[in-house]
């Protein structure tokens, strides 16, 4: 059964106020079928895993759900959660680009997510 949990116990993942505000705004303007924003991890290559977010039409019983009364709702499945321990989700908006950023990925296990071998001379 999924759980409504607060940021401080979202299994080591934190969400900045800027990211929380943007997620709330996106959900307020989304189709009613979009119940949350889902964090996902996809297979990586030499540079490590890829992290992203998409709208979720449903939340499974195994997912963790972080939500509040203001309309913020973020969900993550157990596999993605295992790759995001210690991460911070932020939203950065500059004149050129507006994007969600995943900071400190792999911090909890002391890694960087990159192998260092790409482009190296042998």
N, C-alpha and C positions, 0 to 999 in steps of 0.2 A: 504494500500500500504506500502511495507516495505521501510525503510529509511536507507540511508547510513549515519551513524553518527560517530562522533569521540569518542574516549575513555572518554573524560571528560564529555560527556553527555550520556553515555551508561547506563542511568538509575541507577546510583550509583554503577556500577561494574567497577573495574579497571583491567587492564591486564598489568603485568610487562613486561619489555623489553625481559626477558628470555622466557616468555610464548609466546609473540608476535613472536619472532624469530623462536621458535620451530613450532608454527602453520603455519607460512609462509613456513618453510622447508617441513613440512608434506604435505601441499597442492601442493607444487612444484613437489613432488614425487608421488602424488596421480593420480588416473585415472582422465581423463578429465571430467567425469560425477560428480566428487566430487567438488561442487562449494564453499563449506565453511566447517568450523568445527562448529558443533552444540553443545551447552551446554544444558544438560538435567538434570532434577531432577526426581528421582524415589521415590516411597513411602518408608518411613522409618519405623523402628520399634522403639524400646526403645531408640536407639542411634540417632534418628532424620532421616532426609532425606539423601538420597544418591545422590551425584553429580558426573557427568561424562561428557565426550565429545565423539563425534563420527563424522564421515564424513557425510555431508548433500548433497544429490543429488538435493534437491530443497529447496527454501526458500519461505514460504507462505507470503501472503500480510500482515498478522498479526505479523509476526516475525520482530524483530529488527535486523539489520545487521550492523556490524562494519567492515569496510574494508578500505584498502589503495591501493595505486598504486604499492606497492612492492609485492602484492600477498597475503597479510594477509586478511582473511575473517572469521569472527566469527558471528554466528547467535544464537538467543535465542527467544523462544516463550514467550508469556505474562505470562503463568502460572509459568514456571521456573523462569522468571524474578522476579516475586513476592517473591520467596524464596531466592533470591540472592542479595537483597539490601545491599549495604555496603561491598560486598565480593570483594576479590582480587584473580585473577587467576594467579598463578605463575607456573613456570616449574623448578623442581629441579633435578639435575643430579649428582648422587654420584657414587662411584665405584661399588656399589651393585645394585642401583635402579635408574631409570629415570622415573619421573612421573609428571603429572600436579597436583597441589595442590590448593584447594579452602581455602583461609584464610579469617578470620573475617566474616564467614557466620553468619547471624542474628545480626551482630553488630549494624545495624541501628535500630533494635527493642529491643536491650538489651538482647538477648537470647544467648543460647549456642548450641542449637540443641540436647541436651541430657537431659533425664529426671532424671538421677541420681538414678533410682530404680533398675537397673539391677545388680544382684549379691548381693544385699543388704540383710542382715539378718533381719528376721521379728520376 
